[in-house]
Amino acid sequence: MFEQLILRSNGPIGEQILVGGLTGLIFAVVLYIYNRSKEKKQAKEAIRHVQRDMVTTLTSIGPDAIIVLSSYNTLFDELKEKCNPANFMAPYDAKCVEISNAIYAQLSGNKHNLSVLISLRNQAIRDLGIQFSTQELFDKLTEIYNPNKFVGDNYSSERLHVANKIYSQIQSKRNDIIGLEQIARECGIILMDGHKGTSIATSQNIAASSLDINKAITITIIVFFVIVGLIYMLVHMANL
């Protein structure tokens, strides 16, 4: 059947029909991708609305869903202690000494630059296997999303579902500060230090949003060029 279509498409009219049909297919695929992306975004927004509502109505952290962490104020000291190259001299580890030295050298000029300190902390976690303090953020998140709040007289099916899911994630990331920050960010919570009110969540939210947009655009472009290539191939075969 497919071969008959190609044979019948030989000639200007047949080519126009073929190109028109495949152009319609391109439009349909792109529209499908757009609608799926929109549906996923709406679903995420619905869950996020429940999450933010839980944060602002059931805790005392304020209407802007801000958590102030004193651990950010002491991050410089924690980095200085845990990333000291002397820590890797006995037993001696040449690679860790080199990495810790590079991190340690950047601390003095960035004592009050929270974004740089967090970047250095993440590098230390990734390359040196160092664990950083999680207790404060863990306690605050478990307080907000404790599913026990939504049973009994305060029963809410929707809130219990969301809280149970998030609480489970929090428990699994108990000793993972990056994972806990990610959970807070996805819940619309802004994490700030207590000195200058520096936020680490805003730029991360923008970055995450940009990644989603770029992913959708990339998929659309790939599909477009695949179908255009298919059109070219079929038209070329029809002209043989």
Secondary structure per residue as TSV (DSSP state, phi and psi in degrees):
chain	resnum	aa	ss	phi	psi
A	1	M	-	360.0	-41.7
A	2	F	H	-64.5	-39.2
A	3	E	H	-65.8	-36.9
A	4	Q	H	-64.6	-37.3
A	5	L	H	-62.3	-42.8
A	6	I	H	-66.8	-41.0
A	7	L	H	-64.8	-41.0
A	8	R	H	-70.4	-23.0
A	9	S	T	-81.9	0.2
A	10	N	-	-67.6	120.2
A	11	G	S	119.6	163.0
A	12	P	H	-57.8	-44.8
A	13	I	H	-66.8	-44.0
A	14	G	H	-62.3	-39.9
A	15	E	H	-63.9	-40.7
A	16	Q	H	-63.6	-40.7
A	17	I	H	-63.8	-43.9
A	18	L	H	-63.1	-48.3
A	19	V	H	-63.5	-41.4
A	20	G	H	-62.8	-41.9
A	21	G	H	-64.4	-44.0
A	22	L	H	-72.0	-30.7
A	23	T	H	-63.7	-40.5
A	24	G	H	-63.3	-36.1
A	25	L	H	-64.7	-41.8
A	26	I	H	-57.5	-47.9
A	27	F	H	-60.5	-42.6
A	28	A	H	-64.2	-42.4
A	29	V	H	-65.4	-47.0
A	30	V	H	-61.2	-41.4
A	31	L	H	-64.5	-38.6
A	32	Y	H	-63.2	-46.6
A	33	I	H	-60.8	-42.5
A	34	Y	H	-62.7	-45.1
A	35	N	H	-66.1	-39.8
A	36	R	H	-64.1	-42.3
A	37	S	H	-63.1	-40.3
A	38	K	H	-66.2	-40.7
A	39	E	H	-64.8	-42.9
A	40	K	H	-63.9	-40.0
A	41	K	H	-64.4	-41.7
A	42	Q	H	-65.7	-38.1
A	43	A	H	-65.0	-42.2
A	44	K	H	-64.4	-39.9
A	45	E	H	-65.5	-36.4
A	46	A	H	-64.8	-44.3
A	47	I	H	-65.3	-42.0
A	48	R	H	-63.5	-34.8
A	49	H	H	-62.7	-43.3
A	50	V	H	-64.3	-41.6
A	51	Q	H	-60.3	-47.4
A	52	R	H	-67.1	-36.7
A	53	D	H	-63.4	-40.5
A	54	M	H	-63.4	-40.5
A	55	V	H	-64.8	-47.2
A	56	T	H	-80.6	-25.6
A	57	T	H	-98.4	-22.0
A	58	L	H	-111.4	2.4
A	59	T	S	-133.7	176.3
A	60	S	S	-109.5	24.4
A	61	I	S	-85.7	-4.0
A	62	G	T	106.1	160.8
A	63	P	T	-68.7	-18.3
A	64	D	T	-92.0	7.7
A	65	A	T	51.8	55.2
A	66	I	E	-109.5	132.2
A	67	I	E	-114.4	124.1
A	68	V	E	-95.7	123.9
A	69	L	-	-111.5	120.5
A	70	S	G	-70.1	-21.6
A	71	S	G	-64.3	-24.2
A	72	Y	G	-70.9	-29.7
A	73	N	T	-70.8	-24.7
A	74	T	T	-106.0	9.1
A	75	L	H	-63.0	-37.9
A	76	F	H	-57.9	-47.8
A	77	D	H	-65.4	-36.8
A	78	E	H	-66.5	-41.0
A	79	L	H	-64.4	-43.2
A	80	K	H	-62.3	-36.3
A	81	E	H	-76.3	-46.0
A	82	K	H	-85.0	-20.4
A	83	C	T	-105.2	13.4
A	84	N	-	-65.9	124.1
A	85	P	G	-54.7	-25.1
A	86	A	G	-60.9	-24.2
A	87	N	G	-66.6	-17.8
A	88	F	G	-113.0	19.8
A	89	M	B	-89.1	-27.1
A	90	A	T	-142.5	103.2
A	91	P	T	-72.1	147.7
A	92	Y	B	-71.9	131.3
A	93	D	-	-135.4	102.3
A	94	A	H	-59.0	-42.0
A	95	K	H	-64.7	-46.0
A	96	C	H	-67.3	-34.9
A	97	V	H	-61.7	-43.4
A	98	E	H	-64.7	-45.5
A	99	I	H	-66.8	-46.7
A	100	S	H	-64.0	-35.1
A	101	N	H	-63.2	-41.9
A	102	A	H	-64.9	-39.2
A	103	I	H	-70.1	-46.2
A	104	Y	H	-61.2	-36.9
A	105	A	H	-65.4	-24.8
A	106	Q	T	-89.5	-7.8
A	107	L	T	-71.0	-45.3
A	108	S	G	-58.4	-36.9
A	109	G	G	-87.3	0.0
A	110	N	G	-132.0	31.9
A	111	K	T	-57.2	-35.4
A	112	H	T	-111.1	14.9
A	113	N	-	-102.0	94.8
A	114	L	H	-63.2	-39.6
A	115	S	H	-63.1	-39.9
A	116	V	H	-68.2	-42.8
A	117	L	H	-61.4	-40.1
A	118	I	H	-67.1	-39.0
A	119	S	H	-62.2	-42.8
A	120	L	H	-66.5	-37.8
A	121	R	H	-61.4	-45.7
A	122	N	H	-63.2	-36.8
A	123	Q	H	-65.1	-41.0
A	124	A	H	-64.6	-38.6
A	125	I	H	-64.5	-45.2
A	126	R	H	-71.1	-45.5
A	127	D	H	-97.3	-21.6
A	128	L	H	-114.5	-9.9
A	129	G	-	69.9	26.0
A	130	I	-	-84.8	139.8
A	131	Q	-	-98.6	138.1
A	132	F	-	-113.8	163.6
A	133	S	-	-57.2	128.0
A	134	T	-	-122.8	-10.9
A	135	Q	H	-58.4	-43.5
A	136	E	H	-63.8	-50.1
A	137	L	H	-67.9	-38.9
A	138	F	H	-58.3	-46.5
A	139	D	H	-63.0	-42.5
A	140	K	H	-67.3	-40.5
A	141	L	H	-69.9	-39.9
A	142	T	H	-67.0	-30.2
A	143	E	H	-66.1	-41.9
A	144	I	H	-70.2	-44.9
A	145	Y	S	-107.2	22.4
A	146	N	-	-64.9	115.5
A	147	P	G	-64.3	-16.2
A	148	N	G	-63.6	-19.5
A	149	K	G	-69.8	-19.3
A	150	F	G	-113.8	26.2
A	151	V	S	-119.4	172.8
A	152	G	G	69.4	-135.0
A	153	D	G	-66.8	-24.7
A	154	N	G	-97.9	20.7
A	155	Y	-	-58.0	131.0
A	156	S	-	-144.7	114.3
A	157	S	H	-58.5	-45.5
A	158	E	H	-66.8	-47.1
A	159	R	H	-67.5	-37.9
A	160	L	H	-63.7	-40.0
A	161	H	H	-61.1	-48.4
A	162	V	H	-66.8	-46.5
A	163	A	H	-62.5	-42.2
A	164	N	H	-62.1	-41.7
A	165	K	H	-65.3	-47.2
A	166	I	H	-69.3	-40.5
A	167	Y	H	-60.2	-40.1
A	168	S	H	-63.3	-40.5
A	169	Q	H	-65.1	-41.6
A	170	I	H	-61.1	-44.4
A	171	Q	H	-62.2	-38.3
A	172	S	H	-72.1	-18.5
A	173	K	T	-110.0	25.1
A	174	R	T	-52.8	-39.7
A	175	N	T	-107.0	19.2
A	176	D	-	-120.3	96.6
A	177	I	H	-65.2	-36.9
A	178	I	H	-64.9	-41.8
A	179	G	H	-64.5	-40.1
A	180	L	H	-66.4	-39.8
A	181	E	H	-63.5	-37.7
A	182	Q	H	-63.9	-42.9
A	183	I	H	-61.2	-45.6
A	184	A	H	-60.4	-43.8
A	185	R	H	-62.2	-44.3
A	186	E	H	-66.2	-23.9
A	187	C	T	-87.8	2.3
A	188	G	T	80.2	17.4
A	189	I	-	-91.3	133.2
A	190	I	E	-95.7	124.9
A	191	L	E	-98.3	130.8
A	192	M	E	-136.3	155.2
A	193	D	-	-84.8	172.9
A	194	G	S	-96.2	-3.0
A	195	H	S	-93.7	-71.7
A	196	K	S	-98.8	2.1
A	197	G	-	69.2	32.0
A	198	T	-	-74.9	130.5
A	199	S	B	-100.4	139.3
A	200	I	S	-104.3	-6.7
A	201	A	H	-88.1	-33.1
A	202	T	H	-60.0	-52.6
A	203	S	H	-64.9	-33.6
A	204	Q	H	-69.9	-36.4
A	205	N	H	-64.0	-42.3
A	206	I	H	-62.8	-42.1
A	207	A	H	-63.6	-43.1
A	208	A	H	-64.7	-41.0
A	209	S	H	-63.0	-41.6
A	210	S	H	-63.4	-36.8
A	211	L	H	-63.6	-41.9
A	212	D	H	-62.8	-44.1
A	213	I	H	-64.2	-45.1
A	214	N	H	-62.8	-36.3
A	215	K	H	-64.0	-45.4
A	216	A	H	-63.9	-42.1
A	217	I	H	-64.0	-42.7
A	218	T	H	-61.1	-45.2
A	219	I	H	-62.1	-42.8
A	220	T	H	-61.9	-44.1
A	221	I	H	-63.8	-42.7
A	222	I	H	-61.2	-47.2
A	223	V	H	-61.4	-41.4
A	224	F	H	-59.7	-49.2
A	225	F	H	-70.6	-32.1
A	226	V	H	-63.2	-44.6
A	227	I	H	-71.5	-37.1
A	228	V	H	-62.4	-40.8
A	229	G	H	-62.2	-38.0
A	230	L	H	-66.0	-40.6
A	231	I	H	-59.6	-48.4
A	232	Y	H	-59.0	-43.1
A	233	M	H	-64.2	-43.9
A	234	L	H	-68.2	-39.7
A	235	V	H	-65.3	-41.3
A	236	H	H	-63.3	-42.0
A	237	M	H	-65.5	-34.9
A	238	A	H	-69.2	-26.7
A	239	N	H	-87.4	-7.3
A	240	L	-	-70.9	360.0
